[in-house]
């Protein structure tokens, strides 16, 4: 369907062009396999808030799930209603994130969060990416980094909560460090070290990242770096990880509600507890690190946004000039 787009000029209606609307041929939300939820978990309305009562429509995850992605509708208008949590999204509208659909889920989230909703595109629907495109795998790898450090990452690690007679604890499978990596961080508070030591399992994302790690250099002087990521995604990953490690000494000064004594506390917990709503003044070094990260993240987003269109995931939000 094509509609005329007009504007007023000197009291006259002037036609600027037409906007074409059409449903997605291969809807993005049909791209991901959705295993049935069978395991009771905490119904979350945000990273730290457990929903109760009538607001709970979903409190199940698939066996072995990492968390749950809320994917409301499939259009640009509802982009701000796409996020993921470590429990279940209390009102549903999504699916369990599993090791098998992790990458696809992160691509879905990145695509929804990268594109701002405007009057021109909010009825546009998302398509599945062109998997034969030469940049497809690069999009996947970099979209994971974008998603992990986005505000829509509402994954969390929280102490046991009583839910329907069960004590249910959430651990953060989206944490970007192995236990060994984090336990060797300088100035790590003892309680955080002990929590990591007692847990005994590496988060899924830390292992996913390690599969893309290359170790080079001379014996006794190994140098490691990640591969498979574009330079701007690599920069975001490096700076994002630094935001975790360089702030460990002030974790215990944060508001207790953010539970930063948990070694695998999530990106939301760190941002809100230390970098955005801290009860204390950030050091110049942490402020500079935060600014550098935000700048790098913006550059990554600008490039990925172009790839969303290039791989056919969304019609370009532009006016089509009439043929002459």
N, C-alpha and C positions, 0 to 999 in steps of 0.2 A: 504494500500500500504506500502511495506517495501523497504527501500533503504539501501544500504551498506554505512557505515561510515568508512572512511579510513584516514590514516595519512602517512606521509613520514618518513622513518627512514633509515639513511645511504644510501640515494638514492633509496630506495626501497619503494613501496607502500604496507602498512600493513593494513589489515582489522581489525578494532576494534570491530565491531559488526554491528547491524542493528538498524535502527530507523523506528518505525511504525507510519504512518500517517493515520488517518481516520476521517471522519466528525463526528460531535457531533450527538449522537442518539437522545438526547433531548436538543436542543440548549438552552443555558441559556437566550438568549435574547427573546425567545418565552415563557418564564416562567411567565413574568409579564404582567398583564392586562394593556392595554394602552387606557385610556379614550381619547376621541376626544378633541382636543384643540378648545375652542370656545371663550375664553376671551382674548382680546388684552392685551399684556404686553410688557415690554421692551425686545428687542432682545439683549442678552449679549454675548460678545466674551470672557469675563472674569468677575471677581467679580465686577469690577467698570467701565468697558468699554462697552458703548452701541454701538452696530454695526449700520451702516447706509448703505444705497444704495444697490448695487447689492449683497453685502455679506449677506444680510438678506434673509434667506429662511424660518425662523420660528419665529413668534412673537405672538404665541397663547399658552395659557395654558388651561387645563381642568378646569371646574368650581370647586372652592374650592381647587385648587392645591397649594402645598407648594413650588414648584419650578419645575425645569426640569433637568433630567439627560441626558447628552450626552453619548451615548453608541455606539461608532463607531465600526462596524463589530463585530465579536464574537471570535476573535483569540488573542493570546498573542502578536502578532506583533503590534497591535493597542492599547495596554493597556494604553499608555500615552494619548490617546484621549478619556478617560473616566473621566468625572467630573460632578459636578452639580452646578447649579446657582439658584438664587432666581427669575429670570425672565425666559425667554426661551433661550436655546442655539441657537444663531443666525443661525447656519447652520444645525440645526436639528439633525438627526441621533440619536434619543432617544425618550423619552416619558415624560409626566407630572408625577411628583411625587405627589401622593395623600395620605391621611391618610390610605387608603386601601392597597396601594402597597408600603408604606414607607419602611417597613422592607425588603421586597424583593429587592427594589431598592438599599438599603444600602448594602445588601449582594452582589448584582451584582457589585457595585463599589468596595467593599473590595476585591472581587475575582480578579478583573482586576488589581487593584493597588498593591496587595500583591505579585504577580508573576512577576519577572523581565523578560523582553524579551531577549532571547538568540538565537543564531543560531540554537540551537537544538529544541527549542519549539515554534518558532514564527509562525509556521503554525498550531499549535495545537488549537483546538476549545473548548470552554467552554460548559460543560453540566450542567443541573439543578442538584442541590444537592440532595442527598438521604434523603428525608424527614422522612424516617423511621429509620434513623441512631440515635443511642442513644445520639450523640453529636449535633444533628441538631439544637435544640433550643438554645443550648449554642453558637453555631456558629452564629446564628441570633443575639442574644443579644450582643455578643462581637464584631461582625462585624459592628453593628451600632456605637459603641464607636470608633472603628478604623476609620470608615468613617467620623465621625463628626470632628475628629482631624487630618485628612489627608490634605495634600496640595491640593488634588482634591476637597475639600470642598470650592467652590468658591461662597458660599451663601453670601449675603450682605444686608446691610440696607443703602439705599441712598435717598437723598432728591429728590423731584419731578423733572422729566425730561420731556421736551416737546417731544412727539412722535406722529406724524401724527395728530397734533392738539389737543392732550390730554396731560394733566399733569399727568404723571404716577409715583407713588412712589413705591419703593420696601421696604418691611419689611422682616426681617430675621426669618423665621419659624424654623430655625435650631439652634436657640440660646439656650444654655443649662441652662438658669435660668428663673424662673418666675419673673414678675415685682417686687413682694414683696421681693423676695430674693435679687435681684440686688439693689433695692432702699435702702435696709438696709446695703449695703456695706460701710464700713468705708472709709472716704475721697472721697466719690463719688462727682465729680464736680456738681455744681448746675444745669447746663444746661443738663447734662445727667439725673439727677434725675427728672427734669421737663419734659424731653422727655418721660421717662418711665411713669410718672404720667399721662401725656396727652394721651398716646397711648391707654391705657385701656384694652389691650388684651394680654394674655400670649401666647408666641410662642408655636407651636405644640410640638416641641422636649422637651421643659420644662415640658409639661404635660405628655408626653410619659415617661420621666424619673421619674416624681413624682408617676406615677402608679407603679413604682418599688421601691418606698421608704418605708422603715420600720421605725417606731418610737418606741423606747423602753426606758426604764429607769423609775425612780421614778417620781411621780407627781411633777411638778415644776422644774424637772431636766431632761427634755426629751433628749434622744440621738437618732439621726436619721442617718440612713445609707442606701445605696442602696443595693438591693438584685438582684438576677438573673444574675449578672455579675461574671465572673471568677476573681480571685484576681488581675491578671495583668491588666485586662480591668478596674477593679475598681480603680486601682492605676492611670491609664491614665486619667480616668474621673476626679478623685480628683485633680490631678496635673493640668490638662487642665483647670478646673474651677478656680483653684487658679491663673493661668496665667491671667485670666480675672480680678479677683477681686483685686489681689495684685498690679496690674499696673494701677488702675483707677486714681491715683493721678497724673500720668504723661500723661494721655490721651491727655490733651489739649496742650501738648508740641509737639505732633506728627504733621507731615505734614498734612495740611488741606485736601489734596486729599483723605485721608483715612476715613474721616468723622467719627472720633471717638467721636464726640459729640452726635452721635446717640446711644441710650442706648443699642440697640440690634445689634450693629456693629458685623460683622461676624468674624470667625476665621482667614480668610485671612486678613481682615482689621487690626485685632489686631497684627498678626504676622508681617506684613509688616510695620505697623505704629509704633509699639513699639519695637518688639523683633529683627527685622532683618534689617530694613532700617531707623531706628530712627535717627533724627537729633541731638540726645542728647546721652550722655553716660549712659548706663544702670547701675543701682546700683548693688552691689555685690549680694544682695539678689535675684534680678530678674534674673541675669545671672545664679546663682546657681539653681534657680527654672527651668529655661529653660533647663539647662543641665540635671537636674533630670528627667524632662518630656521626653526629647529626648531618654534618656537611657531606661525609662519605656516603651516608645512607641516601641522601637526596640524589646524589649522582647515580647510584645504583638504580633507584626508582625511575629516574628519567630514561635510562637505557632500557630497562625491562618493560616500561610502558609501551615503548615503540615495538618491542617484540610481540606483545599481546596482539597488536594489530597485524603485524607482519605474518604471524602464524595463523591468522584468520579466526582468532578467538572472539573478536568483537568487531562489528561494522565501524568504520571510521566515523567519528562524530563530526561530519562536515556536510555542508549544503551542496547539493548537486545542481550545477547550473543547467538551465534548460538548453536543449540542443537548438541550434539555429539552422 
